[in-house]
Amino acid sequence: MLKLGLLLPALLTLGCHKTDAAQNVPLTTAELVAVRADENGFTPSAIAVQAGHKLRLRFTRTTDQTCADKVVFPEAGIEKDLPLNQPVDVELPTDQKRTLSFQCGMGMFKSAVVVR
């Protein structure tokens, strides 16, 4: 049996260690990134870009079996319908470091663009 004195510091360290999965995404150098919207949400689920780098996302909804029939970027004030099998481009502001979340119209599928 482990002693609480040894286990407690380890648990506290784990509890205080926060990781943001989106922060671990490699930076893209592409100016155009394809994003698929399907029954599982958005793929890729996170995209990282260097601040000041031009970025356009090309969304394509590939199924009717999803609520992701639109994409919404709340912080950027962008909302676009995603017609079935038709690419829809969204140009994003990358002038400042921040995380721009995006989601389906119902807010059930969420993803992000991290501007570093």
Residue pairs with C-beta under 8 A, 6 or more apart in sequence:
21 46
22 46
22 48
22 99
22 112
22 114
23 48
23 114
25 44
25 46
25 47
25 48
25 114
26 48
27 48
27 49
27 50
27 116
28 47
28 48
28 49
28 55
29 53
31 53
31 54
31 55
31 56
32 56
32 57
32 58
32 89
33 44
33 47
33 55
33 56
33 57
33 58
34 57
34 58
34 60
35 42
35 43
35 44
35 47
35 57
35 58
35 59
35 60
35 111
36 42
36 43
36 59
36 60
36 61
36 62
37 59
37 60
37 61
37 62
37 66
37 68
37 69
37 71
37 82
37 104
37 109
38 61
38 62
38 63
38 65
38 66
38 68
39 63
39 65
39 66
41 66
41 68
41 104
41 108
41 109
41 110
41 111
42 59
42 68
42 71
42 102
42 104
42 109
42 111
44 111
45 111
45 112
46 111
46 112
46 113
46 114
47 55
47 57
47 111
47 112
47 113
47 114
48 113
48 114
48 115
48 116
49 55
49 94
49 113
49 114
49 115
49 116
50 94
50 115
50 116
51 94
51 95
51 96
51 97
51 115
51 116
52 94
52 95
53 94
54 91
54 94
55 91
55 92
55 94
55 113
56 89
56 90
56 91
56 92
57 89
57 90
57 92
57 113
58 87
58 88
58 89
59 71
59 80
59 82
59 87
59 88
59 89
59 90
60 82
60 85
60 86
60 87
60 88
61 68
61 69
61 82
61 83
61 84
61 85
61 86
62 84
62 85
63 84
64 84
66 104
66 109
67 104
67 105
67 106
67 108
67 109
68 82
68 104
68 105
68 109
69 81
69 82
69 104
69 105
70 79
70 80
70 81
70 82
70 104
70 105
71 78
71 79
71 80
71 82
71 88
71 90
71 102
71 103
71 104
72 78
72 79
72 102
72 103
72 104
72 105
72 107
73 79
73 90
73 92
73 100
73 101
73 102
74 101
74 103
75 98
75 100
75 101
76 92
76 93
76 100
78 90
78 92
79 105
80 88
80 90
81 88
82 88
92 100
92 113
93 100
94 115
96 115
97 115
97 116
98 115
99 112
99 113
99 114
99 115
100 112
100 113
100 115
101 110
101 111
101 112
102 110
102 111
102 112
102 113
103 109
103 110
103 111
